[in-house]
Amino acid sequence: MRKPKRRGGTMAMEKSSSKYRTQFWYVAMASFLLWLVLLYLFSSSAKTVHNHERLFRQENIIDLPVENVPQNNESDEAPVVVSEEISVDNSSLPVSVDLSSVDQMSEDKKVVADLVEELEKERVENEKKRVEIEKKRVDSGIISGRSSRARRGHRESRKARSSGRVEADKKRVRRNDDEETKVENSDQENHQSSDKEPNFFESKNYVEPKKEQVDDNEEDSENKKGKELENDGSDDDLQGDNTSEEVSQPKTQRKNASNNITSKAKTRVDSKRNQPKKDQKVTLRPIETRRNDPCKGKYVYMHEVPSLFNEELLKNCWTLSRWTDMCELTSNFGLGPRLPNVEGVSGWYATNQFTLEVIFHNRMKQYKCLTKDSSLASAVFVPYYAGLDLMRFLWGPFPSMRDAAALDLMKWLRESREWKRMNGRDHFMVAGRTTWDFMRTPENESDWGNRLMILPEVRNMTMLLIESSPWNYHGFAVPYPTYFHPSTYAEIIQWQMRMRRINRRYLFSFVGAPRPNLGDSIRTEIMDQCKASKRKCKLLECVSGSQKCYKPDQIMKFFLSSTFCLQPPGDSYTRRSTFDSILAGCIPVFFHPGSAYAQYIWHLPKDIGKYSVFIPEKNVKEGKVSIENVLSRIPRTRVFAMREQVIRLIPRLMYFNPSSKSEDTGRFEDAFDVAVEGVLQRVEGLRKRIEEGKEKILDFPEKYSWKYNVFGNVEKHEWDSYFDRL
């Protein structure tokens, strides 16, 4: 069967329409791409035209011809030479179709013309002024070479502003001028100047007279003030002549001359910087206060050292000792646990002898002349707990750990402003141990203690210790802490009155232990004599296992019942028992001058016979003297006088409670007050010697420090044999 014709025609029509549709899309795509290309070309052309139009605008074209100068290697800082004539040819500029551009051109032309005319007038006036000033200088015979120092930063400013490029150049030149001005201004004091903008429309001929005019004006003002140096006359004359001829010289020669003058000026500036100023002196003395100031010459500044040198040691008190509970002993401002009243008087504490640093620090916080302004201070206190810090590692195997904190502190002090005033000679510090605990030498690293006392910084300071070395000039002894720390004036008076009325049964007594391992110790002989005098001597032998020697009430009972208390040397020269016995009103008996007389020079009277008895230890060692016989022969009236002197010494040999105020204790001074006064006097003596220009701060051998401190000289004395060093 034949297919219908209608169906075949329909298929042919569908094929033709599909063909036309495809061709239409091809044409559309091609048209679209062509449109994109044309759009790109059009935008590029418009941008190019816009850029060219912007480049050739009137406001962006300024003709600033610069003269070509031959290059040389003499100086990299040669000034830029601006052409002598400035021409702005407006006819050579491209003409823009925009009428606003034409108006802008005419306005710029007027501005440039007015500016050139104004500069011309100013040049003529400056030239006249320069000629007049030059005549005055020649007539007066004062020609200074300071004009050779071209002050590029002192140029007349103009309000002329141009395009962004000119503005950038101005900023660059202004920055360079500011740097040069800083260098030049350091050479002249009290000289005030303002940085001025450079003028790009000014020619070289205009710049030179202006620089000379500024220099001349400065020289006239300096001559009037009378601040010119006498030895600068010849050089200044030569430099002034060179400057006056600079305008007539060729430009290349002027450039070379300017370079030479600039180098000379910089050399002179550097030399003056390195030389100390004649009127500048090292300030050794504190700032003066009013005449009626009660603290004048007594102000003390306390360093705020890092807490690891003091407060953190107390926070970690459990690490201070292996055998003693230091947390309990450092409580109550370092006084320790409170004790019951003794003889009806309060103010007693179980004080450990090694907590002096804590007590002293807390007393310093209450010092009436403590200041926060170091410029007023006559002395500077360093609150470092040296003894407690050493105690942590004293029995350890690593000696370097004992020195670590001390070395860190010295570094911290050297960097402080207060240290630099006298190189540390006005600083002082307290250590609650004997000086021998801080004298380990570098040759014996495994020896006892640390190296604090031999550090160079500490040797410049004043060290306060419970026992000092007779052969060191920077160590001074202060009393051991006792058990009595009164807070009020009434407690002091009450205790002194009780000591005057108490009945003393024994002639003398001794509290201590023998030292069989020390060959020169006399303790064994003393104990033997005390045992032989049973009725007149009371002995408390501190043998192993005995607890009486560690109980404050038991110790005080022994001293309260005795008229004389024996104080022989032990492991070292001094003993805490000395101050406990004086506190009890017991007259001390010494056998070595190093036990008290050569130690506590600020706290004890010079006349040793008024408050003590001295028996040479050599006589006791050899059995040539009987202690009982020596003490029994002292007249009764003298005993009363000596006891009264001892009772009067009690306040200045103990430390008041740090929680009390100075007005609560009345007129009494404690061991802290006496020690601070001694430090202030010593620092004042060192300050005077420095001001007098003494080559040596101390003019005596250090090994005779004990003799100089006690007697004020180093002449021969009967005590020399006690301090002779092998």
Wavefront OBJ file of the C-alpha trace (Angstrom):
o trace
v 0.000 0.000 0.000
v 1.204 3.430 -0.789
v 1.805 5.862 2.027
v -0.193 9.061 2.157
v 1.465 12.036 0.439
v 0.507 14.329 3.230
v 2.803 12.588 5.658
v 5.820 12.844 3.380
v 5.366 16.570 2.870
v 5.216 17.159 6.579
v 8.538 15.436 7.124
v 10.199 17.538 4.429
v 8.959 20.713 6.048
v 10.273 19.660 9.455
v 13.752 19.013 8.031
v 13.937 22.403 6.351
v 12.785 24.271 9.491
v 15.408 22.485 11.606
v 18.082 23.513 9.099
v 17.065 27.161 9.218
v 16.919 27.093 12.984
v 20.516 25.864 13.258
v 21.759 28.532 10.867
v 19.975 31.183 12.889
v 21.787 30.170 16.064
v 25.134 30.242 14.255
v 24.488 33.771 13.111
v 23.362 34.827 16.597
v 26.482 33.427 18.229
v 28.736 35.104 15.699
v 26.919 38.409 16.173
v 27.274 38.150 19.919
v 31.021 37.461 19.734
v 31.457 40.315 17.306
v 29.577 42.565 19.671
v 31.905 41.580 22.542
v 34.999 42.312 20.459
v 33.674 45.701 19.450
v 32.769 46.501 23.031
v 36.294 45.596 24.218
v 37.903 47.705 21.505
v 35.646 50.610 22.299
v 36.377 50.492 26.028
v 40.142 50.206 25.413
v 40.096 53.176 23.069
v 38.101 55.236 25.538
v 40.490 54.393 28.360
v 43.515 55.261 26.253
v 42.004 58.574 25.221
v 41.134 59.314 28.836
v 44.675 58.581 29.990
v 46.227 60.757 27.314
v 43.845 63.552 28.118
v 44.726 63.283 31.839
v 48.455 63.239 31.155
v 48.323 66.367 29.023
v 46.218 68.452 31.325
v 47.570 71.899 32.138
v 47.738 71.314 35.880
v 50.077 68.319 35.485
v 52.673 70.035 33.336
v 55.289 72.094 35.195
v 58.588 72.707 33.548
v 61.316 72.246 36.179
v 64.554 71.911 34.261
v 67.441 70.548 36.360
v 71.023 71.282 35.552
v 73.183 68.291 34.790
v 76.063 68.205 37.224
v 79.084 65.975 36.622
v 79.179 63.034 39.006
v 81.983 62.726 41.497
v 82.735 60.432 44.422
v 83.561 63.056 46.961
v 80.248 62.992 48.793
v 76.980 61.149 48.437
v 75.119 63.911 50.209
v 75.661 66.674 47.660
v 72.792 69.107 47.586
v 70.528 69.139 44.568
v 71.351 72.081 42.279
v 68.264 73.784 40.998
v 68.467 75.727 37.721
v 68.794 79.441 38.086
v 65.853 80.260 35.844
v 62.431 78.788 35.872
v 60.409 79.026 32.706
v 56.860 77.899 32.374
v 55.917 78.102 28.725
v 52.176 77.795 28.565
v 52.166 77.960 24.799
v 53.924 74.601 24.577
v 51.167 72.851 26.477
v 48.562 70.897 24.532
v 45.223 72.581 24.164
v 42.256 70.665 25.411
v 38.811 71.008 23.922
v 37.326 71.144 27.417
v 36.693 74.721 28.476
v 37.307 73.868 32.133
v 40.871 72.890 31.225
v 41.436 76.261 29.557
v 40.179 78.063 32.641
v 42.438 75.933 34.816
v 45.423 76.810 32.611
v 44.814 80.512 32.946
v 44.452 80.269 36.695
v 47.701 78.273 37.060
v 49.468 80.753 34.865
v 48.407 83.594 37.093
v 49.505 81.711 40.235
v 52.944 80.971 38.782
v 53.386 84.561 37.623
v 52.404 85.967 41.000
v 54.698 83.529 42.757
v 57.691 84.374 40.591
v 57.080 88.070 41.126
v 56.832 87.602 44.885
v 60.036 85.542 44.981
v 61.861 88.184 43.001
v 60.876 90.855 45.500
v 61.889 88.679 48.401
v 65.244 87.912 46.797
v 66.016 91.595 46.439
v 65.091 92.276 50.052
v 67.148 89.350 51.320
v 70.109 90.473 49.274
v 69.931 93.932 50.820
v 69.676 92.497 54.325
v 72.608 90.164 53.693
v 74.787 93.046 52.522
v 73.902 95.095 55.594
v 74.599 92.223 57.979
v 77.889 91.483 56.247
v 78.976 95.094 56.703
v 78.110 94.967 60.399
v 80.086 91.791 60.858
v 83.133 93.174 59.097
v 82.968 96.378 61.147
v 82.666 94.572 64.475
v 85.399 92.060 63.577
v 83.203 89.090 64.412
v 83.156 86.584 61.628
v 81.957 83.220 62.730
v 82.328 80.027 60.825
v 79.053 78.731 62.007
v 77.529 79.990 58.768
v 79.277 77.120 57.025
v 76.867 74.759 58.655
v 74.111 74.855 56.099
v 70.864 74.410 57.924
v 68.804 72.947 55.212
v 65.857 72.584 57.566
v 65.431 76.366 58.001
v 64.033 77.422 54.670
v 61.109 79.686 53.998
v 57.837 77.863 53.573
v 55.424 78.613 50.793
v 51.782 77.794 50.406
v 52.261 76.954 46.765
v 50.725 73.589 46.047
v 50.850 71.721 42.833
v 49.926 68.258 41.651
v 50.359 64.961 43.525
v 53.873 64.431 42.133
v 55.147 67.755 43.441
v 53.490 67.081 46.786
v 55.283 63.727 47.086
v 58.606 65.409 46.346
v 57.912 67.964 49.011
v 57.266 65.249 51.613
v 60.454 63.426 50.668
v 62.613 66.510 50.907
v 60.920 67.575 54.144
v 61.725 64.217 55.719
v 65.396 64.520 54.808
v 65.474 68.069 56.117
v 63.992 66.944 59.428
v 66.757 64.376 59.875
v 69.454 66.936 59.152
v 67.849 69.423 61.505
v 67.964 66.909 64.375
v 71.715 66.443 63.900
v 72.382 70.157 63.776
v 70.138 71.044 66.717
v 72.005 68.618 69.026
v 75.064 70.868 68.732
v 73.278 73.915 70.110
v 71.304 74.068 73.351
v 68.205 76.208 73.791
v 67.939 76.548 70.008
v 64.380 76.279 68.753
v 63.590 75.979 65.115
v 60.668 74.986 62.910
v 61.035 72.750 59.893
v 60.027 74.658 56.795
v 58.967 73.384 53.430
v 61.417 73.585 50.521
v 60.467 75.890 47.664
v 60.727 74.211 44.264
v 60.250 77.510 42.429
v 63.388 79.012 43.946
v 66.664 79.040 42.074
v 70.127 78.383 43.486
v 70.907 82.071 43.701
v 67.865 82.525 45.860
v 68.647 79.649 48.172
v 72.225 80.611 48.985
v 71.521 84.108 50.348
v 68.686 82.716 52.453
v 70.925 80.143 54.070
v 73.505 82.795 54.817
v 70.849 85.072 56.224
v 69.615 82.385 58.636
v 73.162 81.609 59.698
v 73.989 85.250 60.194
v 70.944 85.834 62.343
v 71.822 82.839 64.474
v 75.377 84.011 64.896
v 74.273 87.468 65.992
v 71.984 85.951 68.630
v 74.749 83.640 69.844
v 77.201 86.525 70.084
v 74.728 88.491 72.169
v 74.247 85.567 74.548
v 78.003 85.040 74.850
v 77.914 81.336 74.163
v 80.666 81.040 71.539
v 83.614 78.844 72.401
v 86.977 80.587 72.647
v 88.886 77.952 70.710
v 86.575 78.109 67.705
v 87.689 81.571 66.550
v 90.285 80.663 63.959
v 88.285 77.886 62.380
v 85.155 79.985 62.293
v 86.931 82.830 60.502
v 88.151 80.544 57.767
v 84.765 78.933 57.358
v 83.056 82.294 57.304
v 85.326 83.488 54.494
v 84.632 80.384 52.466
v 80.927 80.898 52.846
v 81.031 84.539 51.785
v 82.795 83.611 48.583
v 80.530 80.683 47.827
v 78.111 82.715 45.688
v 80.773 83.859 43.259
v 82.424 80.453 42.858
v 81.501 78.051 40.090
v 78.777 75.581 40.903
v 81.065 72.540 40.971
v 83.491 74.233 43.352
v 80.632 75.394 45.511
v 79.365 71.826 45.701
v 82.765 70.481 46.750
v 83.180 73.236 49.303
v 79.728 72.525 50.670
v 80.609 68.827 51.016
v 83.827 69.641 52.868
v 82.087 72.060 55.175
v 79.312 69.547 55.866
v 81.828 66.827 56.753
v 83.693 69.204 59.058
v 80.483 70.229 60.737
v 79.489 66.611 61.327
v 82.951 65.869 62.733
v 82.669 68.726 65.179
v 79.177 67.671 66.194
v 80.339 64.107 66.868
v 83.337 65.297 68.871
v 81.167 67.538 71.025
v 78.745 64.695 71.615
v 81.531 62.436 72.867
v 82.981 65.071 75.204
v 81.328 65.415 78.638
v 79.654 68.734 79.219
v 81.557 71.012 81.549
v 78.515 71.964 83.575
v 77.224 68.376 83.858
v 78.320 66.533 86.996
v 77.411 63.162 88.451
v 74.675 63.683 91.009
v 75.805 61.997 94.209
v 73.658 63.805 96.740
v 69.920 63.495 97.105
v 67.646 66.425 96.372
v 67.599 69.020 99.134
v 64.430 69.341 101.184
v 63.203 72.141 103.419
v 65.397 73.202 106.331
v 63.036 72.082 109.068
v 62.450 68.673 107.502
v 62.917 66.106 110.312
v 63.928 63.468 107.745
v 66.538 65.602 106.013
v 69.528 63.361 105.315
v 67.657 60.321 106.675
v 65.458 59.323 103.757
v 65.773 55.684 102.686
v 64.464 54.231 99.452
v 63.539 50.531 99.391
v 63.945 48.619 96.141
v 60.929 46.729 94.880
v 62.870 43.602 94.016
v 61.102 40.654 92.360
v 59.146 38.579 94.856
v 61.298 35.501 94.279
v 64.002 37.171 96.398
v 61.814 37.566 99.497
v 58.061 36.940 99.518
v 58.131 33.688 97.564
v 60.680 32.295 100.012
v 58.146 32.777 102.798
v 55.335 31.302 100.724
v 57.477 28.194 100.221
v 58.728 28.216 103.817
v 58.490 24.432 104.039
v 61.513 24.220 101.705
v 63.803 26.379 103.877
v 64.937 23.733 106.372
v 64.879 19.967 106.634
v 64.766 19.839 110.433
v 62.957 23.021 111.548
v 59.455 24.261 110.850
v 60.383 27.629 109.364
v 56.777 28.367 108.457
v 55.989 28.740 112.136
v 59.193 30.648 112.908
v 58.671 33.172 110.103
v 55.129 34.027 111.195
v 54.190 37.285 112.943
v 56.464 39.431 110.729
v 59.383 37.063 111.384
v 59.050 37.148 115.181
v 57.719 33.581 115.407
v 55.025 32.182 117.714
v 53.917 34.294 120.637
v 55.092 33.250 124.124
v 53.506 33.757 127.553
v 54.447 36.823 129.541
v 57.816 36.792 131.294
v 57.998 38.488 134.688
v 54.566 39.912 134.054
v 55.617 41.697 130.840
v 54.153 40.942 127.401
v 55.853 41.101 124.014
v 57.686 37.762 123.987
v 58.081 35.534 120.927
v 59.957 32.316 120.061
v 62.209 34.140 117.592
v 64.723 32.249 115.498
v 68.089 33.942 115.045
v 68.025 33.378 111.262
v 64.830 35.372 110.672
v 66.528 38.766 111.073
v 66.056 39.529 107.363
v 62.278 39.228 107.644
v 62.160 41.335 110.816
v 64.375 44.033 109.337
v 62.319 44.169 106.142
v 59.068 44.612 108.053
v 60.638 47.249 110.300
v 61.793 49.116 107.200
v 58.210 49.254 105.964
v 57.386 51.242 109.133
v 60.468 53.471 108.949
v 59.400 57.075 109.476
v 61.697 58.412 106.720
v 60.974 55.793 104.083
v 60.415 57.408 100.680
v 59.182 56.235 97.306
v 61.234 58.915 95.543
v 64.778 57.614 95.156
v 66.088 61.104 94.312
v 65.419 62.140 97.934
v 67.033 59.067 99.491
v 70.422 59.172 101.186
v 70.569 55.363 101.191
v 68.880 52.499 99.337
v 67.742 49.284 101.014
v 67.675 45.936 99.174
v 65.117 43.571 100.780
v 66.762 40.287 99.844
v 66.453 37.338 102.245
v 69.993 36.140 101.659
v 70.156 33.804 104.657
v 66.831 32.104 103.996
v 67.701 31.695 100.333
v 71.017 30.063 101.233
v 69.393 27.831 103.843
v 67.509 25.915 101.140
v 70.678 24.581 99.480
v 73.251 24.843 102.276
v 73.430 21.083 102.774
v 72.820 20.202 99.154
v 75.343 18.705 96.730
v 75.175 21.513 94.156
v 77.087 24.664 95.207
v 76.024 26.539 92.064
v 72.412 26.533 93.279
v 73.482 28.503 96.357
v 74.790 31.322 94.150
v 72.032 31.437 91.526
v 69.625 33.863 93.214
v 72.410 36.164 94.409
v 73.850 36.455 90.899
v 70.417 37.186 89.440
v 69.840 39.895 92.035
v 73.163 41.564 91.275
v 72.264 41.697 87.602
v 68.905 43.232 88.455
v 70.549 45.862 90.672
v 73.134 46.860 88.072
v 70.376 47.695 85.631
v 68.467 49.883 88.097
v 68.656 53.672 87.949
v 69.427 53.958 91.672
v 72.514 51.764 91.383
v 74.156 54.003 88.797
v 74.145 57.063 91.053
v 77.017 55.842 93.278
v 77.689 52.461 91.697
v 75.913 50.817 94.622
v 77.887 52.483 97.435
v 74.685 53.931 98.890
v 72.964 50.509 98.922
v 72.731 48.236 101.958
v 71.385 44.775 102.634
v 70.759 42.505 105.642
v 71.674 38.835 106.018
v 70.522 36.861 109.059
v 73.613 34.666 109.223
v 77.298 35.091 109.965
v 79.595 36.428 107.285
v 81.370 33.077 107.027
v 78.286 31.551 105.411
v 78.763 33.880 102.432
v 82.535 33.664 101.925
v 83.046 30.584 99.757
v 85.930 31.169 97.377
v 85.870 30.118 93.702
v 88.842 27.828 94.341
v 86.827 25.792 96.853
v 83.496 25.204 95.157
v 82.652 22.318 97.465
v 83.222 24.431 100.591
v 80.571 25.795 102.940
v 78.186 28.612 102.000
v 77.989 30.741 98.872
v 79.948 33.631 97.326
v 77.644 36.534 98.187
v 80.142 38.553 100.246
v 82.901 38.381 97.639
v 80.784 39.488 94.680
v 82.009 42.848 93.270
v 78.580 44.462 93.592
v 78.188 43.436 97.238
v 81.661 44.743 98.049
v 80.426 48.180 96.992
v 77.416 47.888 99.278
v 77.097 47.937 103.073
v 76.264 44.458 104.377
v 74.596 44.031 107.754
v 75.070 40.603 109.341
v 74.742 39.067 112.781
v 78.521 38.618 112.651
v 80.971 40.427 110.371
v 84.495 39.618 109.302
v 87.215 41.725 110.978
v 89.093 41.777 107.679
v 86.346 43.045 105.344
v 85.473 46.723 105.092
v 81.927 46.297 103.721
v 80.484 44.053 106.452
v 79.030 45.419 109.707
v 77.498 43.442 112.551
v 74.021 44.083 113.983
v 72.546 42.400 117.081
v 70.993 38.957 116.989
v 67.211 38.916 117.368
v 66.148 38.224 120.953
v 62.871 36.899 122.353
v 61.577 40.284 123.496
v 59.861 42.542 120.936
v 57.894 45.273 122.704
v 55.201 47.229 120.938
v 54.784 50.150 123.319
v 56.822 52.502 125.437
v 55.154 51.119 128.573
v 56.410 47.585 127.912
v 59.991 48.825 127.634
v 59.869 50.841 130.836
v 58.114 48.032 132.668
v 60.778 45.509 131.690
v 63.660 47.807 132.607
v 62.180 48.474 136.034
v 61.745 44.747 136.592
v 65.434 44.125 135.779
v 66.543 46.707 138.335
v 64.588 45.116 141.201
v 65.207 41.453 140.522
v 67.275 39.442 143.030
v 70.258 37.628 141.494
v 71.467 34.608 143.408
v 74.517 33.599 141.364
v 77.710 35.506 140.701
v 78.064 34.159 137.139
v 76.584 31.554 134.836
v 77.209 29.830 131.530
v 74.780 28.385 129.005
v 76.349 26.395 126.180
v 78.043 23.246 124.962
v 81.705 22.302 124.819
v 83.659 22.442 121.556
v 86.115 19.545 121.814
v 86.779 19.602 118.065
v 88.076 23.176 118.271
v 91.612 23.189 119.623
v 91.653 26.838 120.663
v 88.243 26.774 122.347
v 88.146 27.678 126.057
v 84.660 26.368 126.702
v 85.907 23.240 128.381
v 88.037 25.281 130.819
v 85.117 27.620 131.541
v 82.764 24.738 132.266
v 85.353 23.153 134.541
v 85.760 26.388 136.528
v 81.974 26.793 136.764
v 81.603 23.263 138.133
v 84.307 24.023 140.683
v 82.326 27.069 141.887
v 79.015 25.356 142.585
v 77.637 28.015 144.909
v 78.563 30.986 142.764
v 78.174 29.651 139.191
v 75.143 28.163 137.507
v 75.764 25.936 134.494
v 73.310 24.918 131.781
v 75.159 22.375 129.667
v 73.619 21.960 126.222
v 74.479 18.327 125.608
v 72.821 16.108 123.032
v 69.211 15.416 123.877
v 68.804 18.354 126.251
v 65.796 20.542 125.440
v 66.339 23.265 128.042
v 68.768 25.149 125.825
v 66.055 25.530 123.187
v 63.330 26.823 125.507
v 63.301 30.619 125.818
v 61.806 30.616 129.321
v 64.501 28.267 130.673
v 67.308 30.339 129.168
v 65.933 33.598 130.514
v 65.617 32.104 134.039
v 69.318 31.325 134.074
v 70.306 34.829 133.013
v 67.829 36.527 135.360
v 69.402 34.786 138.336
v 73.010 35.778 137.527
v 75.045 38.969 137.917
v 77.621 38.085 135.217
v 77.129 35.906 132.137
v 80.116 34.245 130.438
v 80.225 34.652 126.638
v 83.173 32.712 125.168
v 83.462 32.199 121.390
v 81.835 29.107 119.933
v 81.854 28.022 116.299
v 82.499 31.693 115.514
v 83.324 34.817 117.495
v 79.793 35.904 118.391
v 76.829 34.347 120.208
v 73.137 35.052 120.416
v 73.459 34.382 124.132
v 75.228 37.731 124.486
v 72.065 39.667 123.676
v 69.781 37.347 125.620
v 71.911 37.934 128.719
v 71.955 41.728 128.264
v 68.172 41.622 127.821
v 68.027 39.915 131.253
v 70.179 42.661 132.813
v 73.170 40.321 133.152
v 76.634 41.864 132.732
v 78.463 40.094 129.847
v 81.987 38.715 130.276
v 83.996 38.470 127.034
v 87.204 36.586 126.318
v 87.854 37.744 122.744
v 87.467 41.299 121.349
v 85.876 39.832 118.236
v 82.889 38.602 120.259
v 81.449 42.120 120.670
v 83.925 45.035 120.789
v 85.091 44.763 117.165
v 81.655 43.710 115.937
v 78.759 45.862 117.135
v 80.484 49.211 116.864
v 77.223 51.100 116.266
v 75.253 49.548 119.112
v 77.722 49.182 121.996
v 79.592 51.978 123.820
v 83.234 52.637 123.025
v 84.125 52.388 126.702
v 83.928 48.645 127.133
v 84.547 48.807 130.893
v 81.213 50.530 131.545
v 79.050 47.567 130.617
v 81.294 44.453 130.388
v 84.268 42.566 131.724
v 87.139 41.419 129.514
v 89.316 38.419 130.425
v 91.924 37.360 127.816
v 91.184 33.861 126.593
v 94.880 33.021 126.596
v 95.034 33.363 130.376
v 92.014 31.102 130.793
v 93.407 28.537 128.361
v 96.703 28.387 130.215
v 95.025 28.321 133.635
v 96.601 31.600 134.750
v 93.359 33.219 135.850
v 90.344 32.272 137.964
v 87.092 33.674 136.632
v 85.497 33.581 140.095
v 88.329 35.611 141.628
v 88.276 38.240 138.863
v 84.535 38.814 139.169
v 84.464 38.730 142.962
v 87.022 41.559 143.208
v 84.852 44.033 141.318
v 83.439 46.570 143.809
v 79.723 46.395 144.507
v 79.143 50.014 143.489
v 80.790 49.379 140.140
v 78.635 46.312 139.625
v 75.501 48.430 140.143
v 76.790 51.041 137.689
v 77.622 48.411 135.077
v 74.214 46.774 135.494
v 72.465 50.119 135.087
v 74.387 50.712 131.867
v 73.406 47.273 130.596
v 69.725 47.908 131.373
v 69.859 51.203 129.474
v 71.328 49.371 126.476
v 68.358 46.981 126.267
v 66.194 49.045 123.839
v 68.978 49.589 121.272
v 69.923 45.883 121.278
v 66.487 44.467 120.518
v 64.020 44.822 117.644
v 60.619 46.366 118.245
v 57.530 44.639 116.981
v 57.153 45.606 113.290
v 53.411 45.981 113.766
v 53.959 48.847 116.214
v 54.326 52.475 115.149
v 57.290 54.694 115.894
v 55.265 56.982 118.163
v 54.219 54.004 120.300
v 57.790 53.387 121.490
v 58.422 57.020 122.407
v 61.986 58.263 122.473
v 63.592 54.826 122.386
v 65.575 53.595 119.399
v 65.860 49.895 118.710
v 68.582 47.931 116.943
v 66.960 48.687 113.591
v 67.054 52.455 114.101
v 70.676 52.364 115.241
v 71.708 50.233 112.271
v 70.019 52.532 109.736
v 71.689 55.559 111.338
v 75.053 53.818 111.069
v 74.473 53.055 107.392
v 73.526 56.672 106.657
v 76.694 57.956 108.331
v 78.882 55.509 106.437
v 77.285 56.361 103.080
v 77.707 60.073 103.791
v 81.408 59.520 104.494
v 81.845 57.638 101.217
v 79.936 60.343 99.347
v 82.247 63.064 100.703
v 85.360 61.161 99.674
v 84.005 60.721 96.169
v 83.170 64.415 95.933
v 86.672 65.300 97.131
v 88.101 63.253 94.281
v 89.848 60.671 96.435
v 91.463 57.991 94.310
v 90.635 55.346 96.913
v 87.363 55.265 98.759
v 89.088 53.799 101.841
v 92.683 54.759 102.610
v 93.623 51.799 104.836
v 94.405 48.127 104.172
v 91.314 45.975 104.251
v 92.834 43.553 106.724
v 92.802 46.355 109.314
v 89.116 47.115 108.849
v 88.282 46.040 112.402
v 90.887 48.410 113.841
v 89.795 51.369 111.745
v 86.128 50.827 112.589
v 86.801 50.596 116.336
v 89.577 53.154 116.858
v 89.547 55.264 113.668
v 93.176 54.398 112.850
v 95.376 51.415 112.030
v 98.104 51.927 114.604
v 99.424 49.073 116.724
v 97.115 47.845 119.446
v 97.111 45.212 122.161
v 94.374 43.326 120.328
v 96.456 42.795 117.194
v 97.380 39.264 118.251
v 93.699 38.280 118.292
v 93.240 39.207 114.609
v 96.594 38.271 113.095
v 96.029 36.037 110.108
v 98.528 33.324 109.292
l 1 2 3 4 5 6 7 8 9 10 11 12 13 14 15 16 17 18 19 20 21 22 23 24 25 26 27 28 29 30 31 32 33 34 35 36 37 38 39 40 41 42 43 44 45 46 47 48 49 50 51 52 53 54 55 56 57 58 59 60 61 62 63 64 65 66 67 68 69 70 71 72 73 74 75 76 77 78 79 80 81 82 83 84 85 86 87 88 89 90 91 92 93 94 95 96 97 98 99 100 101 102 103 104 105 106 107 108 109 110 111 112 113 114 115 116 117 118 119 120 121 122 123 124 125 126 127 128 129 130 131 132 133 134 135 136 137 138 139 140 141 142 143 144 145 146 147 148 149 150 151 152 153 154 155 156 157 158 159 160 161 162 163 164 165 166 167 168 169 170 171 172 173 174 175 176 177 178 179 180 181 182 183 184 185 186 187 188 189 190 191 192 193 194 195 196 197 198 199 200 201 202 203 204 205 206 207 208 209 210 211 212 213 214 215 216 217 218 219 220 221 222 223 224 225 226 227 228 229 230 231 232 233 234 235 236 237 238 239 240 241 242 243 244 245 246 247 248 249 250 251 252 253 254 255 256 257 258 259 260 261 262 263 264 265 266 267 268 269 270 271 272 273 274 275 276 277 278 279 280 281 282 283 284 285 286 287 288 289 290 291 292 293 294 295 296 297 298 299 300 301 302 303 304 305 306 307 308 309 310 311 312 313 314 315 316 317 318 319 320 321 322 323 324 325 326 327 328 329 330 331 332 333 334 335 336 337 338 339 340 341 342 343 344 345 346 347 348 349 350 351 352 353 354 355 356 357 358 359 360 361 362 363 364 365 366 367 368 369 370 371 372 373 374 375 376 377 378 379 380 381 382 383 384 385 386 387 388 389 390 391 392 393 394 395 396 397 398 399 400 401 402 403 404 405 406 407 408 409 410 411 412 413 414 415 416 417 418 419 420 421 422 423 424 425 426 427 428 429 430 431 432 433 434 435 436 437 438 439 440 441 442 443 444 445 446 447 448 449 450 451 452 453 454 455 456 457 458 459 460 461 462 463 464 465 466 467 468 469 470 471 472 473 474 475 476 477 478 479 480 481 482 483 484 485 486 487 488 489 490 491 492 493 494 495 496 497 498 499 500 501 502 503 504 505 506 507 508 509 510 511 512 513 514 515 516 517 518 519 520 521 522 523 524 525 526 527 528 529 530 531 532 533 534 535 536 537 538 539 540 541 542 543 544 545 546 547 548 549 550 551 552 553 554 555 556 557 558 559 560 561 562 563 564 565 566 567 568 569 570 571 572 573 574 575 576 577 578 579 580 581 582 583 584 585 586 587 588 589 590 591 592 593 594 595 596 597 598 599 600 601 602 603 604 605 606 607 608 609 610 611 612 613 614 615 616 617 618 619 620 621 622 623 624 625 626 627 628 629 630 631 632 633 634 635 636 637 638 639 640 641 642 643 644 645 646 647 648 649 650 651 652 653 654 655 656 657 658 659 660 661 662 663 664 665 666 667 668 669 670 671 672 673 674 675 676 677 678 679 680 681 682 683 684 685 686 687 688 689 690 691 692 693 694 695 696 697 698 699 700 701 702 703 704 705 706 707 708 709 710 711 712 713 714 715 716 717 718 719 720 721 722 723 724 725 726
